Amino acid sequence: MDIRLIAIDIDGTLLNEKNELAQPTIDAITAARKKGIKIVLCTGRPLSGVQPYLDKLQISGSDEFAITFNGAMAQTLDGNVMVNHTITYDDFLETEMLSRKLNVNYQVETTDSIYTTNRDTNPYGIAESFLVRLPIKFRSPEEIPRNLVMSKAMFVDFPENISRAKKLLPDKLKKNMYVVQTEPFFIEMMNKQASKGKTLRELADQLNLTKDNVMALGDQGNDLTMVDYAGLGVAMGNAIDEVKNAAQFITKPNTEDGVAFAINKYVNK
């Protein structure tokens, strides 16, 4: 297999149980890059939330790429957008109203801010703001501009509230939008055309690569489409069963440098 691009999820995959980028992982990725292989971090975060790990990996420039907002966007690391699947103002209205019906906190993310329609946010919304390094702003629905470019909408709440809301999601929403639970406290809603797998394929096409040139590593439901797409789909040892079932190889968990183990096995021979 001629692997030329490695797509890597961040949380639960690239990062260990301490949410740290371990040295064995840095070393394996560095060795792969010396072979000319592109490393593409694929995440629900915006580019600002990816930057700390890119810095540690010393990856930058107009010829390097990231997939952000769970596939709503693919861009070069200097900010040029290559793929963009945003949600509409009508999507915002529909999902914001649904959050009221389901009694869960709500927010939308753009490339430079998080907007919440809840005056009293919860710890998970604050943590997301810190994690992705975007300011969080309270706005009433009427104050959200019609021309605001929104990459995704989110229900953000305590796990028990998210579990309850997930069971009540209307079929119409799941038909019209890409809906995925990415954490016990997040449900994310995006353009139907947005997913890590679809955007990874679109990026690969632009780089004149086929799926056989792609290795993808992940652990959660939002990684399933890219693990399924890649010629070599790798599930972390800590992955959910659906991802493991879709993968060609199950590596060690993130607590044991599973990304490094897989890259060294298949690339750094």
C-alpha positions in Angstrom: 0.0 0.0 0.0 1.4 3.4 -1.1 0.4 5.6 1.9 1.0 9.3 1.1 -1.5 11.0 3.5 -2.3 10.1 7.2 -5.5 11.6 8.6 -5.5 11.7 12.4 -8.3 12.6 14.8 -7.1 14.6 17.8 -9.1 13.9 21.0 -8.8 10.3 22.1 -6.5 9.5 19.2 -3.5 11.8 18.7 -3.7 12.9 22.4 -3.2 10.5 25.3 -5.4 10.2 28.3 -3.9 13.4 29.8 -4.8 15.3 26.6 -1.1 15.5 25.8 0.8 14.9 22.6 3.3 12.2 23.7 6.9 12.2 22.4 6.6 8.7 20.8 3.7 10.1 18.7 5.7 13.2 17.7 8.7 11.0 16.8 6.6 8.7 14.6 4.8 11.6 12.8 8.1 13.4 12.3 9.7 10.2 10.7 6.7 9.8 8.4 6.9 13.4 7.3 10.5 12.9 6.4 9.3 10.3 3.9 7.2 13.0 2.3 3.9 11.8 3.8 1.3 14.5 4.5 -0.1 14.6 8.1 -3.7 15.9 8.2 -5.2 16.5 11.6 -9.0 15.9 11.4 -11.1 17.3 14.2 -14.3 19.0 15.4 -12.2 22.0 16.4 -11.6 25.1 14.3 -8.1 25.7 13.1 -7.3 27.8 16.1 -7.9 24.8 18.3 -5.6 22.6 16.2 -2.7 25.1 16.2 -1.0 24.1 19.5 -0.5 20.5 18.2 0.6 21.7 14.8 3.2 23.8 16.5 4.5 20.8 18.5 4.7 18.8 15.3 6.3 21.7 13.5 3.8 21.5 10.7 2.9 24.8 8.9 2.5 26.5 5.6 0.4 26.7 2.5 1.2 23.1 1.4 0.0 21.5 4.7 -3.7 20.8 5.5 -6.2 20.3 8.3 -9.8 19.2 8.3 -11.8 21.1 10.9 -15.4 21.4 12.3 -15.8 17.6 11.8 -15.5 17.9 8.1 -17.4 21.2 7.5 -14.1 22.7 6.3 -10.7 21.6 4.9 -8.0 24.3 4.7 -4.4 25.0 4.3 -2.6 25.8 7.5 -2.2 29.4 6.4 -6.0 29.7 6.2 -6.9 29.1 2.6 -10.2 27.3 2.5 -10.3 24.3 0.1 -13.6 22.6 1.1 -16.4 24.4 2.9 -19.8 22.9 3.9 -21.5 25.4 6.2 -25.0 25.5 7.7 -27.7 27.9 6.6 -29.6 30.5 8.6 -32.6 28.3 8.3 -30.6 25.4 9.8 -29.7 27.7 12.7 -33.3 28.7 13.3 -34.5 25.0 13.2 -31.8 23.7 15.5 -32.0 26.6 17.9 -35.7 26.2 18.3 -35.2 22.4 18.8 -32.8 23.1 21.6 -35.6 25.0 23.4 -38.0 22.1 22.9 -35.4 19.6 24.2 -34.3 21.9 27.0 -30.6 21.7 26.2 -28.0 24.4 25.8 -27.1 25.5 22.3 -24.3 27.2 20.3 -23.0 27.7 16.8 -19.3 27.9 15.8 -17.7 30.1 13.2 -14.0 30.4 12.4 -13.5 33.2 14.9 -16.2 32.9 17.6 -18.7 30.7 19.4 -22.2 32.2 19.7 -24.6 30.9 22.4 -28.2 31.8 22.7 -28.2 30.8 26.4 -27.5 33.6 28.8 -26.5 31.0 31.4 -24.1 28.6 29.7 -22.8 25.4 31.3 -19.3 24.2 32.1 -19.1 22.2 28.8 -19.7 25.3 26.7 -17.0 27.2 28.6 -14.6 24.3 28.3 -15.2 24.1 24.5 -14.4 27.8 24.2 -11.1 27.3 26.1 -10.3 24.1 24.2 -10.8 25.6 20.7 -9.4 29.0 21.7 -12.4 30.9 20.5 -14.3 33.6 22.5 -17.9 32.7 23.5 -20.5 35.4 22.9 -24.1 35.5 24.1 -26.6 36.6 21.4 -30.3 36.3 21.3 -31.6 34.5 18.1 -32.7 37.9 16.7 -29.2 39.2 17.1 -27.6 36.4 15.0 -26.9 38.0 11.5 -28.5 36.3 8.6 -25.1 36.3 6.7 -23.1 34.8 9.6 -21.0 31.9 8.2 -21.7 29.1 10.6 -19.7 25.9 10.4 -21.8 23.8 12.8 -24.4 24.0 15.5 -24.1 22.1 18.8 -26.2 20.9 21.7 -23.9 21.3 24.7 -25.1 20.1 28.0 -24.6 17.6 30.9 -24.3 14.0 29.6 -27.7 12.9 31.0 -29.4 15.8 29.2 -27.6 15.0 25.9 -28.6 11.3 26.2 -32.2 12.3 26.7 -32.1 14.7 23.8 -30.5 12.2 21.5 -33.4 9.9 21.8 -35.8 12.7 20.9 -34.1 14.0 17.8 -36.7 14.2 15.0 -36.1 12.1 11.9 -36.4 15.2 9.7 -33.3 16.7 11.4 -31.3 13.6 10.8 -32.4 13.5 7.2 -31.6 17.1 6.5 -28.4 17.5 8.4 -25.3 15.4 9.4 -25.9 14.8 13.1 -23.3 13.1 15.3 -22.6 12.7 19.0 -18.9 13.5 19.4 -18.7 13.5 23.2 -21.1 12.5 26.0 -21.8 16.2 26.3 -22.0 17.2 22.6 -24.3 16.6 19.8 -23.1 18.3 16.6 -25.2 19.3 13.6 -23.7 20.2 10.3 -24.3 20.5 6.6 -25.4 17.1 5.2 -22.4 17.2 2.9 -20.0 17.6 5.9 -18.3 14.7 7.4 -14.6 13.8 8.1 -14.8 11.0 5.5 -16.4 13.0 2.7 -14.1 16.0 3.2 -11.1 13.8 3.4 -12.0 12.3 0.1 -12.5 15.8 -1.4 -9.1 16.9 -0.1 -7.5 13.7 -1.4 -9.0 14.3 -4.8 -7.6 17.9 -4.9 -4.2 16.4 -4.1 -4.5 13.8 -6.8 -4.6 11.0 -4.3 -6.9 7.9 -4.1 -8.2 6.3 -1.0 -5.5 3.7 -1.3 -3.0 6.4 -0.6 -4.8 7.4 2.7 -4.4 6.0 6.2 -6.9 7.3 8.8 -7.0 6.9 12.5 -9.8 7.6 14.9 -11.9 6.5 17.9 -15.4 8.0 17.9 -18.5 8.2 15.8 -17.4 11.3 14.0 -14.3 9.4 12.8 -16.3 6.5 11.4 -16.7 8.0 7.9 -13.0 8.6 7.4 -11.9 5.2 8.8 -14.4 3.6 6.5 -13.2 5.7 3.5 -9.4 5.2 3.9 -7.6 2.5 2.2 -6.1 1.7 5.6 -8.6 2.6 8.3 -7.2 2.3 11.8 -9.3 2.2 15.0 -7.7 3.0 18.3 -7.7 0.4 21.0 -10.0 2.7 22.9 -12.4 3.2 20.0 -16.1 2.6 20.0 -17.2 -0.7 18.5 -18.6 0.8 15.3 -15.2 2.3 14.5 -13.4 -1.0 15.3 -15.8 -2.9 13.1 -15.1 -0.5 10.1 -11.3 -0.6 10.5 -8.7 -2.8 8.8 -6.5 -2.6 11.8 -7.0 -2.0 15.5 -4.0 -0.3 17.1 -3.1 0.1 20.7 -5.2 2.6 22.8 -4.2 6.3 23.1 -2.9 5.5 26.6 -0.2 3.3 24.9 0.8 5.6 22.0 -1.5 3.8 19.5 -1.0 6.4 16.8 2.8 5.9 16.9 2.4 2.1 16.9 0.2 2.1 13.8 2.4 4.6 11.9 5.6 2.7 12.8 4.0 -0.6 11.7 2.7 0.5 8.3 4.9 3.5 7.3 8.1 3.8 9.3 9.3 0.3 8.5 
